[in-house]
Amino acid sequence: MPDAMSHLQPFSAILRPNESLAPFTLLKIGGPAEVLAAPCGLGELTALFRECLIKNIPVRVLGAGANLLIREEGVRGVVLRLTAPAFCEVHIEGKQVRAGCGGAVSALISAAARHGLAGLETLVGIPGSIGGALRHNAGDRTAEIGQFCRAIDVLDAAGQKQTRAGADLRFAYGACNIDDPILVAADFELESDHAEAIVKRMRKSWIQRKATQPYTFQAAARAFKNPAGLSASALIEQSGLLGTKVGAAQVSDRDANYIVAGTGATSRDVLRLIELMKDRVQERFNIELEQDLSVW
Ligand SMILES: Cc1cc2nc3c(=O)[nH]c(=O)nc-3n(C[C@H](O)[C@H](O)[C@H](O)COP(=O)(O)OP(=O)(O)OC[C@H]3O[C@@H](n4cnc5c(N)ncnc54)[C@H](O)[C@@H]3O)c2cc1C
């Protein structure tokens, strides 16, 4: 494995070696990235990514870290943050919205609501970036982000910019077929509606979500996808695991599909708790839960 930092000297102004990733995830635990990189725009991102490909350096993209567990040993290679303004812009024309994948889903929802555009408002309160939300087709029973996405600009595995659209772009529950390494920007098509109606739906979803999810001050993550027609939360709760602890990681007592990392929790605690939740549901209901949380 090459030493990433020494191979990427021309980009040193935007690189931070051995940078802890914990502050950039909602769980707030885990080790460092060998190199954390924050390119300023598409040109710099493309050049850096191509250099990594040539030098055989692994590259990952960090969104808002709402669906990520970082292992204690950290991550080899380059971890990209697309937080520069160039990756977070939202442009609206009529019902068409173009948004950078580094931006927050909440910013997209607010901008759309201000322009009287409906569709995404019931996703309010789902933490994450647009890139992360597209990767997992974030949503709930009311809507999923993929329903409204018409195209995604990506950097493909050869570092070329491509647009995935039409039949090449498919979403399913908790998933998107696009496996290109970097999602850069996306086009959405929304519906016109009255601003008051949009805000009313937004408020209702916000209240429902906040009443059932871990408290915002808690370091938390959602563990599993819902099996078809079933609720992962209900299965875990009925397996008697509400509030169960492994080390300082705990099954949330507000919703059993969430893990809360208490003070001193380690990634190992979280991984062992996930195994326990999976095993108990398998034993009790003979159902294999599919993990939603990405682990680096
Ligand atoms: C309290 C709480 C509530 C939640 N509620 C919901 C919910 O109701 N519905 C739901 O669907 N999810 C929910 N989640 C899960 C989470 O919010 C979503 O999965 C979210 O979309 C993650 O986005 P992110 O930007 O944080 O992704 P990250 O956690 O940063 O990354 C997740 C994956 O996406 C990849 N990725 C991110 N950005 C890019 C990019 N630009 N290009 C390429 N790959 C990228 C990463 O490499 C990683 O593999 C919840 C999580 C929490 C903690």
Ligand as a Chemical Component Dictionary entry (heavy atoms), coordinates in Angstrom:
data_LIG
# 
_chem_comp.id                   LIG 
_chem_comp.type                 NON-POLYMER 
_chem_comp.pdbx_formal_charge   0 
_chem_comp.three_letter_code    LIG 
# 
loop_
_chem_comp_atom.comp_id 
_chem_comp_atom.atom_id 
_chem_comp_atom.alt_atom_id 
_chem_comp_atom.type_symbol 
_chem_comp_atom.charge 
_chem_comp_atom.model_Cartn_x 
_chem_comp_atom.model_Cartn_y 
_chem_comp_atom.model_Cartn_z 
_chem_comp_atom.pdbx_ordinal 
LIG C1  C1  C 0 -31.003 9.835  13.680 1  
LIG C2  C2  C 0 -30.976 9.243  12.306 2  
LIG C3  C3  C 0 -32.153 9.134  11.590 3  
LIG C4  C4  C 0 -32.167 8.559  10.297 4  
LIG N1  N1  N 0 -33.349 8.438  9.631  5  
LIG C5  C5  C 0 -33.355 7.890  8.395  6  
LIG C6  C6  C 0 -34.591 7.748  7.670  7  
LIG O1  O1  O 0 -35.672 8.084  8.155  8  
LIG N2  N2  N 0 -34.524 7.217  6.420  9  
LIG C7  C7  C 0 -33.346 6.831  5.853  10 
LIG O2  O2  O 0 -33.347 6.384  4.699  11 
LIG N3  N3  N 0 -32.172 6.953  6.510  12 
LIG C8  C8  C 0 -32.157 7.459  7.755  13 
LIG N4  N4  N 0 -30.971 7.562  8.451  14 
LIG C9  C9  C 0 -29.723 7.133  7.805  15 
LIG C10 C10 C 0 -28.968 8.310  7.122  16 
LIG O3  O3  O 0 -29.525 9.523  7.493  17 
LIG C11 C11 C 0 -29.031 8.181  5.615  18 
LIG O4  O4  O 0 -28.487 6.945  5.180  19 
LIG C12 C12 C 0 -28.268 9.319  4.915  20 
LIG O5  O5  O 0 -28.677 9.346  3.591  21 
LIG C13 C13 C 0 -26.776 9.193  5.011  22 
LIG O6  O6  O 0 -26.175 10.275 4.284  23 
LIG P1  P1  P 0 -24.714 10.791 4.651  24 
LIG O7  O7  O 0 -24.396 11.933 3.770  25 
LIG O8  O8  O 0 -24.609 11.032 6.102  26 
LIG O9  O9  O 0 -23.840 9.547  4.204  27 
LIG P2  P2  P 0 -22.511 8.997  4.918  28 
LIG O10 O10 O 0 -22.893 8.328  6.193  29 
LIG O11 O11 O 0 -21.487 10.067 4.996  30 
LIG O12 O12 O 0 -22.073 7.922  3.861  31 
LIG C14 C14 C 0 -22.854 6.774  3.617  32 
LIG C15 C15 C 0 -22.345 6.112  2.327  33 
LIG O13 O13 O 0 -22.624 6.974  1.226  34 
LIG C16 C16 C 0 -21.425 7.241  0.514  35 
LIG N5  N5  N 0 -21.450 8.616  0.001  36 
LIG C17 C17 C 0 -21.831 9.741  0.651  37 
LIG N6  N6  N 0 -21.721 10.805 -0.177 38 
LIG C18 C18 C 0 -21.245 10.343 -1.356 39 
LIG C19 C19 C 0 -20.911 10.951 -2.604 40 
LIG N7  N7  N 0 -21.057 12.271 -2.838 41 
LIG N8  N8  N 0 -20.421 10.160 -3.593 42 
LIG C20 C20 C 0 -20.279 8.841  -3.394 43 
LIG N9  N9  N 0 -20.584 8.197  -2.265 44 
LIG C21 C21 C 0 -21.070 8.942  -1.237 45 
LIG C22 C22 C 0 -20.298 7.050  1.515  46 
LIG O14 O14 O 0 -19.085 6.764  0.847  47 
LIG C23 C23 C 0 -20.837 5.899  2.340  48 
LIG O15 O15 O 0 -20.564 4.671  1.691  49 
LIG C24 C24 C 0 -30.941 8.106  9.737  50 
LIG C25 C25 C 0 -29.755 8.217  10.456 51 
LIG C26 C26 C 0 -29.767 8.770  11.742 52 
LIG C27 C27 C 0 -28.481 8.854  12.483 53 
# 
loop_
_chem_comp_bond.comp_id 
_chem_comp_bond.atom_id_1 
_chem_comp_bond.atom_id_2 
_chem_comp_bond.value_order 
_chem_comp_bond.pdbx_ordinal 
LIG C1  C2  SING 1  
LIG C2  C3  SING 2  
LIG C2  C26 DOUB 3  
LIG C3  C4  DOUB 4  
LIG C4  N1  SING 5  
LIG C4  C24 SING 6  
LIG N1  C5  DOUB 7  
LIG C5  C6  SING 8  
LIG C5  C8  SING 9  
LIG C6  O1  DOUB 10 
LIG C6  N2  SING 11 
LIG N2  C7  SING 12 
LIG C7  O2  DOUB 13 
LIG C7  N3  SING 14 
LIG N3  C8  DOUB 15 
LIG C8  N4  SING 16 
LIG N4  C9  SING 17 
LIG N4  C24 SING 18 
LIG C9  C10 SING 19 
LIG C10 O3  SING 20 
LIG C10 C11 SING 21 
LIG C11 O4  SING 22 
LIG C11 C12 SING 23 
LIG C12 O5  SING 24 
LIG C12 C13 SING 25 
LIG C13 O6  SING 26 
LIG O6  P1  SING 27 
LIG P1  O7  DOUB 28 
LIG P1  O8  SING 29 
LIG P1  O9  SING 30 
LIG O9  P2  SING 31 
LIG P2  O10 DOUB 32 
LIG P2  O11 SING 33 
LIG P2  O12 SING 34 
LIG O12 C14 SING 35 
LIG C14 C15 SING 36 
LIG C15 O13 SING 37 
LIG C15 C23 SING 38 
LIG O13 C16 SING 39 
LIG C16 N5  SING 40 
LIG C16 C22 SING 41 
LIG N5  C17 SING 42 
LIG N5  C21 SING 43 
LIG C17 N6  DOUB 44 
LIG N6  C18 SING 45 
LIG C18 C19 SING 46 
LIG C18 C21 DOUB 47 
LIG C19 N7  SING 48 
LIG C19 N8  DOUB 49 
LIG N8  C20 SING 50 
LIG C20 N9  DOUB 51 
LIG N9  C21 SING 52 
LIG C22 O14 SING 53 
LIG C22 C23 SING 54 
LIG C23 O15 SING 55 
LIG C24 C25 DOUB 56 
LIG C25 C26 SING 57 
LIG C26 C27 SING 58 
# 
